[in-house]
Amino acid sequence: MKTPGHGGGKNAPPFACSPEIDVSQLAELFETWPHAVYALDRSGQYVFQNAADLAAFGNLEDKVAGDVSADAATQEQWTEMHNRALHGETITYSVTRPTSEGPGRDAEVTLAPWRQGEKIIGIFGMTIDRSHERKFDRERQAAAETVRQTHARLQRLADNVPGGIFEFQIDPEGNMCFSYASSGLGPLLGTTTQALLEDPESGFVNDHPDDAHLVQEAIAYSFRTLEPVKMAHRIIHPELGLRWHRVHATPERKPDGRVVWYGCIFDITEEMLRAEELEAARKRMETLSLIDPLTGIANRRACDRVISDLCADPAKRSKTCTIIRIDLDHFKAVNDTLGHAAGDAVLCRVGECLREAIGPDDFTARLGGDEFVIILGPGKTTRDAEAIVQKLRGLMAVPLMHHGRYCRFDASFGIASSDILPDDPMNLLGSADAALLQAKAQGRGRLAVFTTDLHNAMVYRKQREAEIGTALERDEFIPFFQPQIDAVSGSVAGFEVLARWKHPSGDHVLPIEFIPAAEQIQVVQDIDRIMFEKALRVVNRLQAEGIVIPKLSFNVSTSWANDPEIIRVVKKMRTGGTQVAFELLESIVLEEETATFARHIDLLKQSGVSIEVDDFGSGRASIIGVLKVAPDTLKIDRRLVTPMFDSPTSCNLVRAIIDIGRTLGIDITAEGVETMHHAIALRDMGCKTLQGIAFSTPIPADDLASYLTTFRPVFSGVKPARSGP
């Protein structure tokens, strides 16, 4: 159907309209418009639809008056708007219009009266598609809501952070401001957050006077270098007083030259107080760790620190340094006779004496046990040290009353000073120790000064110690065998194994020359074990040749006697018919009263080893001590045997020891038998075994077989003393 009067042209709407309406003008005007345009006559019949409307909303040919328009939600709304437009009103409203593609589009509809002259002949409508705009608006509103919610969430987080968060900036002219401050920042700084935003200076007015410049310097440095601000500083809070704050802020330079810091501030007062308390506690512990709890004077650790400080200070090192080493004499006897409480009382008294004897610039310490040291003030000499020793002797001479009993004590002193031998304090301490050993060797209660001669002796000892270490590596220690003669039959009863050092010079060095140095480097036990193993190999070799040695006696050091290794070694030994005996020095019997020592003695006896007490009669061991060990043999000290014909006292002591042995059921061996006259006399006294150069000097292992095969009983025809090594 063609619209009357339209001519059926290209743009003519395909539906009829009232004869008085000419739509050709509408087609010319609106056909190419981008918005949908249409027209209705007064009856509501659609008479025009441009291409945009056709494309967007489909063909309206079938729309008739009275239909509910797509441009209104309800029939009533459409009737109302239609009537208003026909009465000359222009109406604009929003609807969702259905489209030819299905889903509706958000549209803005305008209805206006269509006039011909003064007459309203219909309604002119224009629909603008607002779908994209509305979608953008919805997305924008959704994004804005997301931003709002995120900001609110961040604000809640910032307000609940136990500190303050800020954005602070300074422009190139030096003007500063807080562009953001969390609600907690103001109160943290002793002001309000609003005050910070209005006046940034209010954030700095409470800085501690001693720290304010540090804060400003940190900001200025960060402004120049863009390095983060990381610092702790103090403020004087108007309500809380002194507070510690930690600041961390990262800078960013903007194109206009501003530097903006994004940061936070936390109150670390409690943390700093705890740190101060810990530091104070550490210092207290440090002080306590430098004090000997018993005597109240400094301890070894403090002494080491003083020595290190002296060595590290060139000014002090340039001055004379003098050190006194002190060791109490017979202190063990005080503990043993009066008890450890008395020993502690003596040590406390010594501490008092030391404090009283030294000067204000002197230092004293207890090194441990009954050992003490005095380090004199810089510049003091040996003479000053001797004066202190003299004063100490006077103070120590006064006996200490402990629980109604007098405790008397004395000490030995060693002095070393750089005014005699220039040296650093560390070495002087060792030199003073060497002087102390010299004093003790002179008989206790003595004073010795480290001199050139003592220095040379110490150098020799150190050299000897190094040589002994090398000798052990080169296996230069070898056994010699000292015959022991049966006093009744005159036959060989056994041998004492004696250590010799086969020196590279060709000499056989005696123990008296190397044992002291070996004790210093703690290798006597190693030498004991080597002698034991090598001697047993000699025994096994001789047994293979049909020669049986009745008994071998070995000297055992204190360290080996207390080492479980000695039990393992003994259990592995294979001696055939040879009896093994261990000789313990009389001093060991006296001094070693530990459970370990007693257990080892019992285990040795159970393994078939005989126990002998060597050098008996030297005056150290008591009869009670001997009974505790229950030895098989007592060996009389050669210092009693050798002079027995020239000293009635020695002769009587020898006879008394033999009688003691007979009473206790203990065999007696006499050492130091130099002549047959000695041998016969000792035999007649009842001595069981004789040992000395009257029968032979110590024999090397290679000569042992020859000695045994050519030996004749002593008392059946006296064999002359063997000469040789």
C-alpha positions in Angstrom: 0.0 0.0 0.0 1.4 3.4 -0.9 0.8 6.5 1.0 -1.5 8.9 -0.9 0.2 12.0 -2.2 3.6 10.5 -1.7 4.0 9.2 -5.2 5.5 5.9 -4.1 9.0 7.3 -4.1 12.1 5.7 -2.8 11.7 7.2 0.7 7.9 7.0 0.9 6.7 5.1 3.9 4.8 1.9 3.0 1.7 2.8 4.8 -1.3 5.2 4.2 -2.0 8.5 6.0 -4.7 11.2 6.0 -5.1 13.0 2.7 -4.3 16.4 4.2 -0.9 15.2 5.4 2.1 15.6 3.1 5.0 13.5 4.3 7.3 14.4 1.4 8.8 17.2 3.3 9.6 14.9 6.2 11.3 12.5 3.9 13.5 15.2 2.5 14.3 16.6 5.9 14.8 13.6 8.0 15.6 10.6 5.8 19.3 10.9 6.4 19.2 11.9 10.0 21.2 9.7 12.3 18.4 9.6 14.8 15.1 7.8 14.4 12.3 10.1 13.3 8.7 9.3 12.7 5.3 11.0 12.5 1.7 10.1 13.4 -1.6 11.7 12.4 -4.1 12.9 14.9 -5.6 9.4 15.0 -2.3 7.9 16.1 -1.6 6.3 12.7 2.1 6.2 11.8 2.6 8.2 8.6 6.4 8.5 8.4 9.4 6.5 9.4 13.0 7.5 8.4 15.7 5.0 7.6 17.3 5.3 11.1 14.0 4.4 12.7 13.4 1.6 10.3 16.9 0.1 10.9 16.7 0.4 14.7 13.1 -0.5 15.4 11.7 -2.3 12.4 8.8 -1.6 10.0 5.9 0.3 11.6 3.5 -0.5 8.7 1.3 -2.6 10.9 1.1 0.0 13.7 -2.4 1.4 14.0 -4.0 4.0 16.2 -4.8 2.7 19.6 -1.8 0.3 19.8 0.4 0.7 22.7 3.4 2.5 21.3 6.9 1.2 21.8 7.6 4.7 23.0 5.4 4.4 26.1 5.3 1.9 28.9 1.5 1.6 29.2 -1.6 2.4 27.2 -2.5 5.1 29.7 0.9 6.8 29.4 0.7 6.7 25.6 -2.8 8.2 25.5 -1.8 10.9 28.0 1.4 11.9 26.0 -0.5 11.7 22.7 -3.2 14.1 23.9 -0.6 16.5 25.4 1.3 16.6 22.1 -2.0 17.2 20.2 -2.7 20.1 22.5 0.6 21.7 21.6 3.0 20.4 24.3 6.4 19.1 23.5 7.3 16.1 25.7 10.6 14.4 26.3 11.0 11.2 28.2 13.1 8.1 28.4 11.9 4.6 27.5 13.3 1.2 26.5 12.2 0.6 22.9 12.2 -2.9 21.4 14.4 -3.2 18.4 14.3 -5.4 15.3 17.3 -7.3 16.7 15.5 -8.3 19.9 16.8 -6.6 23.1 15.4 -3.2 23.8 17.5 -0.1 23.7 17.6 2.8 26.1 16.2 5.8 24.2 15.2 9.4 24.7 11.9 10.2 23.0 10.6 13.6 22.1 7.0 14.1 21.0 6.1 17.5 19.5 2.9 18.8 17.8 3.0 18.7 14.0 1.6 21.9 12.8 0.4 23.1 9.5 -0.2 26.8 10.0 -2.2 27.1 13.1 -3.5 23.6 12.8 -2.0 20.6 14.6 -2.3 17.8 12.2 -0.4 15.1 14.1 2.6 14.3 16.2 6.2 14.5 15.3 8.5 12.0 17.2 12.2 11.6 17.4 14.0 8.8 19.3 17.7 9.2 20.2 19.4 6.0 21.0 21.0 6.5 24.4 22.0 2.8 24.9 25.8 3.4 24.7 25.6 6.6 26.8 23.5 4.9 29.4 25.8 1.8 29.4 28.8 4.2 29.9 26.9 6.0 32.6 26.2 2.7 34.4 29.8 1.6 34.0 31.0 5.0 35.2 28.7 4.8 38.2 29.8 1.3 38.9 33.4 2.2 38.7 32.8 5.3 40.9 31.1 3.0 43.4 34.0 0.6 43.3 36.4 3.5 43.8 34.3 4.8 46.7 34.1 1.4 48.3 37.8 0.8 47.9 38.6 4.2 49.2 36.3 3.6 52.2 38.0 0.3 52.8 41.5 1.7 52.6 40.4 4.6 54.9 39.1 2.1 57.4 42.4 0.2 57.2 44.4 3.3 57.5 42.4 4.4 60.5 43.0 1.1 62.2 46.7 0.9 61.5 48.6 1.3 64.9 50.4 4.4 63.6 49.9 7.0 61.0 50.0 6.9 57.1 50.7 10.1 55.2 51.4 11.7 51.8 53.8 14.6 52.3 55.2 16.9 49.6 57.6 19.7 49.2 57.8 21.9 46.0 61.0 23.3 44.5 60.4 26.6 46.5 60.4 24.7 49.7 56.6 24.9 50.4 55.4 21.7 52.1 52.0 20.2 52.8 50.4 17.0 53.9 48.2 16.0 50.9 46.9 13.1 52.9 47.0 12.1 56.6 45.3 9.1 58.2 43.1 9.9 61.2 45.8 8.3 63.5 48.6 10.5 62.3 47.7 13.8 64.1 47.2 12.3 67.6 50.5 10.3 67.1 52.3 13.6 66.5 50.7 15.4 69.4 48.2 17.4 67.2 45.1 16.7 65.1 44.9 15.3 61.6 43.0 18.4 60.5 45.7 20.7 61.8 48.3 18.7 59.8 46.4 19.2 56.6 46.0 22.9 57.3 49.4 23.6 58.7 52.2 21.0 58.0 54.5 22.7 60.5 52.3 21.4 63.3 53.7 17.9 62.5 57.2 18.9 63.5 56.8 21.3 66.5 56.9 18.5 69.0 60.2 16.9 67.7 62.7 16.4 70.5 65.2 19.3 70.5 68.1 16.9 70.1 66.5 15.1 67.2 64.7 17.9 65.3 67.7 18.7 63.2 68.1 15.0 62.4 64.6 14.9 61.0 65.1 17.9 58.8 68.5 16.7 57.6 66.9 13.3 56.7 64.1 15.1 54.7 66.6 17.4 52.9 68.8 14.5 52.0 65.9 12.4 50.7 64.7 15.5 48.7 68.1 15.7 46.9 68.9 12.0 46.4 65.4 10.4 46.4 66.7 7.9 49.0 63.9 6.6 51.3 63.7 8.2 54.8 64.3 5.5 57.4 64.9 6.7 60.9 63.9 6.6 64.5 63.6 9.8 66.5 62.0 11.2 69.6 59.2 13.7 70.2 57.9 15.4 73.3 54.2 14.5 73.2 52.1 17.2 74.9 50.1 14.5 76.8 52.3 11.3 76.7 55.7 12.9 77.2 58.8 11.4 75.6 57.9 9.0 72.8 60.0 7.2 70.2 58.8 7.2 66.5 60.0 5.2 63.5 59.5 6.8 60.1 59.7 5.1 56.7 58.8 7.1 53.6 59.6 6.6 50.0 60.0 9.7 47.8 58.9 10.3 44.2 59.8 13.3 42.1 56.9 14.7 40.1 57.3 16.4 36.6 56.7 19.8 38.2 59.7 19.3 40.6 57.7 18.4 43.6 58.8 15.5 45.8 56.1 13.5 47.3 56.8 11.0 50.1 54.5 8.1 50.8 55.1 6.8 54.2 54.1 5.8 57.7 55.0 6.5 61.3 54.8 4.1 64.2 55.2 4.6 67.9 58.1 2.3 69.0 58.4 3.6 72.5 57.8 0.3 74.1 60.2 -1.4 71.8 62.9 1.1 72.6 62.2 0.8 76.3 62.6 -2.9 76.0 65.8 -2.5 74.0 67.1 -0.1 76.7 66.2 -2.6 79.4 67.9 -5.4 77.5 71.0 -3.3 76.9 71.1 -2.4 80.6 70.6 -6.1 81.5 73.4 -7.0 79.0 75.7 -4.5 80.6 74.9 -5.9 84.0 75.5 -9.4 82.8 78.7 -8.2 81.1 79.9 -6.7 84.3 79.0 -9.8 86.3 80.7 -12.0 83.7 83.9 -10.0 84.4 83.7 -10.5 88.2 84.8 -13.5 90.1 81.7 -14.3 92.2 83.6 -15.7 95.2 86.3 -13.0 95.7 84.5 -10.0 94.1 87.6 -9.1 92.1 87.9 -9.4 88.3 88.1 -12.8 86.7 90.2 -14.4 83.9 87.9 -13.0 81.1 88.4 -9.5 82.5 92.1 -10.1 82.6 92.2 -11.2 79.0 90.3 -8.0 78.0 92.7 -5.8 79.9 95.7 -7.5 78.3 94.1 -7.2 74.8 93.4 -3.5 75.5 97.0 -2.9 76.5 98.3 -4.7 73.4 96.0 -2.6 71.2 96.8 0.8 72.7 100.1 2.2 71.3 100.2 4.9 74.0 100.0 2.3 76.8 102.4 -0.1 75.0 105.0 2.6 74.9 105.1 2.6 78.7 106.6 0.0 81.0 104.3 -2.9 81.7 104.7 -5.0 84.8 102.8 -8.1 85.8 102.7 -10.2 89.0 101.6 -13.8 89.0 100.5 -15.2 92.3 99.8 -18.8 93.4 98.8 -19.9 96.9 101.1 -22.5 98.5 99.6 -25.8 99.8 96.1 -24.5 99.2 94.9 -28.1 98.6 96.0 -28.9 102.1 93.6 -26.2 103.4 90.7 -27.8 101.5 91.6 -31.3 102.6 92.2 -30.6 106.3 89.7 -27.7 107.0 87.1 -28.2 104.2 86.2 -26.3 101.1 84.4 -23.7 103.1 87.7 -22.8 104.7 89.3 -22.8 101.3 86.7 -20.4 100.0 87.3 -18.1 103.0 91.0 -18.1 102.3 90.4 -17.1 98.7 88.0 -14.3 99.8 90.7 -13.1 102.2 93.3 -13.1 99.4 90.9 -11.0 97.3 90.7 -8.5 100.2 94.5 -8.4 100.5 94.9 -7.8 96.8 92.4 -4.9 96.8 94.2 -3.4 99.8 97.7 -3.8 98.3 97.3 -2.4 94.8 97.0 1.2 93.7 94.1 2.9 91.9 95.6 2.4 88.5 96.5 -1.2 89.1 94.3 -4.2 88.1 93.9 -7.5 89.8 92.1 -10.7 88.9 91.5 -14.3 90.0 92.5 -16.5 87.1 91.0 -19.6 88.6 91.5 -21.9 91.6 94.2 -20.4 93.8 95.9 -18.4 90.9 95.8 -14.6 90.8 97.4 -11.8 88.8 98.2 -8.1 89.2 98.7 -5.9 86.2 100.4 -2.7 87.4 99.4 0.7 86.0 101.3 1.9 82.9 104.9 3.0 83.7 105.3 1.0 86.9 108.4 -1.1 87.2 109.8 -4.2 88.8 110.6 -2.2 91.9 107.0 -1.2 92.2 105.9 -4.8 91.8 108.3 -5.9 94.6 106.8 -3.3 96.9 103.3 -4.7 96.2 104.6 -8.2 96.9 106.1 -7.1 100.2 102.8 -5.5 101.2 100.9 -8.6 100.2 103.1 -10.8 102.3 102.5 -8.7 105.3 98.7 -8.8 104.8 98.7 -12.6 104.2 100.8 -13.2 107.2 97.8 -12.5 109.4 96.1 -15.8 110.0 92.4 -16.1 109.1 90.0 -17.2 111.8 87.4 -19.6 110.3 84.8 -21.3 112.6 87.1 -21.0 115.6 90.2 -22.3 113.8 93.1 -20.4 112.3 93.8 -20.8 108.6 97.3 -19.8 107.6 98.4 -19.4 104.0 101.2 -18.1 102.0 101.9 -17.6 98.3 104.6 -17.7 95.6 105.1 -14.7 93.3 106.4 -14.3 89.8 107.2 -10.9 88.3 107.8 -10.0 84.7 108.4 -6.4 83.5 109.2 -4.8 80.2 111.8 -2.7 82.0 114.0 -5.9 82.2 113.0 -7.5 78.9 111.0 -5.4 76.5 107.9 -7.4 75.5 104.2 -7.0 74.9 101.7 -7.6 77.8 100.5 -10.9 76.3 104.0 -12.4 76.4 104.8 -10.8 79.8 101.9 -12.8 81.3 103.6 -16.0 80.2 106.9 -14.7 81.4 105.4 -13.9 84.9 104.1 -17.5 84.9 107.6 -18.8 84.2 108.9 -16.7 87.0 106.2 -18.1 89.3 107.2 -21.7 88.4 110.8 -20.7 89.3 109.7 -19.4 92.6 107.8 -22.6 93.4 110.8 -24.7 92.4 112.9 -22.7 95.0 110.7 -23.9 97.9 107.4 -22.0 97.9 106.7 -18.7 99.6 109.3 -17.2 97.3 109.5 -14.4 94.8 111.2 -14.8 91.4 111.7 -12.1 88.7 111.8 -13.0 85.1 115.4 -12.3 84.0 117.5 -12.9 80.9 118.7 -16.2 82.3 115.1 -17.3 83.0 114.2 -16.1 79.5 116.9 -18.2 78.0 115.8 -21.2 80.0 112.3 -20.7 78.8 113.4 -20.4 75.2 115.4 -23.7 75.7 112.3 -25.4 77.2 110.2 -24.2 74.3 112.8 -25.5 71.9 112.8 -28.8 73.8 109.0 -29.0 73.6 109.2 -28.5 69.9 111.9 -31.2 69.6 109.8 -33.6 71.7 106.9 -33.2 69.3 109.1 -33.9 66.4 110.6 -36.9 68.3 107.2 -38.4 68.7 106.5 -38.0 65.0 109.9 -39.7 64.2 109.4 -42.5 66.7 112.6 -41.6 68.6 111.6 -42.8 72.0 112.9 -46.3 72.8 112.8 -48.5 75.9 115.8 -49.4 78.0 115.7 -52.2 80.7 117.0 -51.8 84.3 117.5 -55.3 85.9 115.8 -56.1 89.1 117.5 -58.8 91.2 116.0 -61.3 93.5 117.7 -60.6 96.9 117.6 -64.2 98.0 118.5 -66.2 94.8 120.5 -63.5 93.1 118.7 -64.2 89.8 116.9 -61.8 87.5 113.5 -61.1 89.0 112.5 -58.7 86.2 113.2 -55.3 84.6 112.0 -51.8 85.0 111.3 -50.2 81.6 112.9 -46.8 81.3 112.3 -44.3 78.5 115.2 -43.0 76.5 115.1 -40.4 73.7 117.4 -41.4 70.9 118.4 -37.9 69.9 119.4 -37.1 66.3 122.8 -36.1 67.9 123.3 -39.8 68.8 122.9 -39.3 72.5 120.4 -41.2 74.6 118.6 -38.4 76.5 117.5 -39.3 80.0 113.9 -38.7 81.2 115.0 -36.0 83.7 115.9 -33.9 80.7 112.8 -34.3 78.6 109.9 -35.3 80.9 109.4 -31.7 82.3 109.0 -30.4 78.7 106.8 -33.4 77.8 104.6 -32.6 80.7 104.2 -29.0 79.5 102.9 -30.2 76.1 101.0 -33.0 77.7 102.6 -35.9 75.8 103.9 -38.0 78.8 100.9 -40.3 78.4 101.9 -40.9 74.8 105.4 -41.7 75.8 104.1 -44.1 78.5 102.0 -45.9 75.9 104.9 -46.1 73.4 107.2 -47.6 76.1 104.5 -50.2 77.0 103.9 -51.3 73.4 107.6 -51.4 72.4 108.6 -53.3 75.5 105.9 -55.9 75.0 107.1 -56.4 71.5 110.6 -57.1 72.9 109.1 -59.6 75.4 107.2 -61.4 72.6 110.4 -61.5 70.4 112.4 -63.0 73.3 109.7 -65.5 74.1 109.9 -66.6 70.5 113.6 -67.3 71.1 112.8 -69.2 74.2 113.8 -66.5 76.7 111.1 -65.6 79.3 111.4 -62.3 81.2 109.8 -62.9 84.7 108.4 -59.4 85.1 108.3 -55.9 83.5 107.6 -52.8 85.5 106.3 -49.6 83.7 106.2 -46.1 85.0 102.7 -44.7 84.7 101.9 -41.0 84.6 98.9 -39.5 86.3 97.2 -38.7 83.0 97.5 -42.2 81.8 96.4 -43.7 85.1 93.1 -41.7 84.8 92.6 -42.5 81.1 90.2 -45.3 80.2 92.6 -46.2 77.4 95.0 -47.8 79.9 92.4 -50.5 80.6 91.8 -51.2 76.9 95.6 -51.4 76.3 96.1 -53.8 79.2 93.2 -56.1 78.1 94.8 -56.4 74.7 98.3 -57.2 75.9 99.8 -60.7 75.4 102.8 -61.3 77.7 102.9 -65.1 78.0 104.7 -65.9 81.3 105.8 -62.3 81.9 104.2 -60.5 84.9 103.3 -56.8 84.2 103.6 -54.2 86.9 102.7 -50.5 86.9 104.7 -48.2 89.0 102.8 -45.2 90.5 104.7 -42.3 91.9 104.2 -41.7 95.6 102.8 -38.3 94.7 100.1 -39.9 92.6 99.0 -42.1 95.4 98.7 -39.0 97.6 97.0 -36.7 95.2 94.8 -38.9 93.1 91.8 -39.7 95.2 89.1 -39.7 92.5 86.6 -42.4 91.9 88.0 -42.9 88.3 91.5 -43.5 89.7 90.3 -46.0 92.2 88.2 -47.8 89.6 91.1 -48.0 87.2 93.4 -49.5 89.9 90.8 -52.1 90.6 90.4 -53.0 86.9 94.2 -53.2 86.5 94.5 -55.6 89.3 91.6 -57.7 87.9 93.5 -57.8 84.6 96.5 -59.3 86.4 98.6 -56.2 86.6 100.7 -55.7 89.8 100.7 -52.2 91.4 103.9 -50.8 92.8 104.4 -47.5 94.6 107.6 -45.8 93.3 109.9 -43.5 95.3 108.3 -44.5 98.6 109.8 -42.7 101.5 110.1 -39.3 99.8 107.7 -38.0 102.5 104.5 -37.5 100.6 102.4 -40.6 101.0 100.9 -41.7 104.3 100.4 -45.3 105.4 96.7 -44.7 105.1 97.1 -43.6 101.5 99.2 -46.7 100.8 96.5 -48.9 102.3 93.9 -47.4 100.1 95.8 -48.4 97.0 96.9 -51.8 98.4 100.0 -52.1 96.2 101.9 -55.3 95.7 105.3 -53.7 96.1 106.8 -50.6 97.7 110.0 -49.2 96.0 112.2 -47.4 98.4 113.4 -44.0 97.1 117.1 -44.1 96.0 117.7 -41.0 98.1 117.3 -43.1 101.2 119.1 -46.2 99.9 122.3 -44.7 98.4 123.4 -42.8 101.6 122.3 -45.5 104.0 125.9 -46.3 105.1 126.8 -42.7 105.7 123.5 -41.7 107.3 122.1 -43.7 110.3 118.8 -41.9 109.7 118.6 -43.1 106.2 119.5 -46.6 107.2 116.9 -46.7 110.0 114.2 -45.4 107.6 115.1 -48.1 105.1 114.8 -50.7 107.8 111.5 -49.2 109.0 110.0 -49.3 105.5 111.0 -53.0 105.1 109.4 -53.7 108.4 106.2 -51.9 107.3 106.1 -54.0 104.2 106.6 -57.2 106.1 103.8 -56.1 108.5 101.4 -55.2 105.7 102.3 -58.2 103.5 103.8 -55.9 100.8 107.0 -56.8 98.9 109.9 -54.3 99.1 112.2 -53.3 96.2 115.2 -51.1 96.9 116.3 -48.6 94.2 119.7 -47.0 94.0 121.7 -50.1 94.9 125.1 -48.9 93.8 127.4 -51.5 95.4 127.4 -55.1 96.5 127.8 -53.8 100.0 124.4 -52.2 99.6 123.0 -55.4 98.1 124.1 -57.7 100.9 122.9 -55.3 103.6 119.5 -54.8 102.0 119.1 -58.6 101.5 119.9 -59.1 105.2 117.3 -56.5 106.2 114.7 -58.5 104.4 114.4 -56.6 101.1 113.0 -58.8 98.4 114.2 -57.2 95.2 117.2 -55.0 94.4 117.7 -52.5 91.6 120.7 -50.4 90.8 124.0 -50.0 89.0 125.6 -52.5 91.3 124.0 -55.1 88.9 123.8 -53.2 85.6 123.0 -49.9 84.1 119.9 -49.8 81.9 120.2 -52.1 79.0 119.1 -51.4 75.4 116.6 -53.8 73.9 119.1 -55.3 71.4 121.4 -56.3 74.2 118.8 -57.8 76.4 119.0 -61.4 75.1 122.7 -61.5 75.5 122.4 -60.1 79.0 119.9 -62.8 80.0 121.7 -65.7 78.4 125.1 -64.8 80.0 123.8 -63.8 83.4 125.1 -65.5 86.6 123.3 -65.3 89.9 124.7 -62.4 91.8 125.3 -63.9 95.2 126.9 -67.1 93.9 129.9 -65.2 92.6 129.5 -61.5 92.5 129.1 -60.1 89.0 130.9 -56.8 88.5 128.8 -53.7 87.7 128.1 -53.4 84.0 129.4 -50.3 82.4 127.9 -48.6 79.5 124.8 -46.5 78.8 
